Amino acid sequence: KSMSDQTSQAQSAQWECAKCGVPLVVCKVTVEYLGSAYPVDLCKCPQCGLVRVPEELALGKMAEVEKTLEDK
């Protein structure tokens, strides 16, 4: 396994779904904003589909993408 796979698995093992109480799994999630879609590996509940967006992603990369799309 690659280092990123091990890191992703370690991150998912630390989180449980607040609704279902089951461990989150890392999978591809499509993030959409203003008609544009981006595939991202995020932790997701295998039962209800709730996705955990880390604060650093929400305030960092996603905020940059939002600003870029809004400026177009």
Rosetta blueprint (number, residue, H / E / L):
1 K L
2 S L
3 M H
4 S H
5 D H
6 Q H
7 T H
8 S H
9 Q H
10 A H
11 Q H
12 S H
13 A H
14 Q L
15 W L
16 E E
17 C L
18 A L
19 K L
20 C L
21 G L
22 V L
23 P E
24 L L
25 V E
26 V E
27 C E
28 K E
29 V E
30 T E
31 V E
32 E E
33 Y E
34 L L
35 G L
36 S E
37 A E
38 Y E
39 P E
40 V E
41 D E
42 L E
43 C E
44 K E
45 C L
46 P L
47 Q L
48 C L
49 G L
50 L L
51 V E
52 R E
53 V L
54 P L
55 E H
56 E H
57 L H
58 A H
59 L H
60 G H
61 K H
62 M H
63 A H
64 E H
65 V H
66 E H
67 K H
68 T H
69 L H
70 E H
71 D H
72 K L
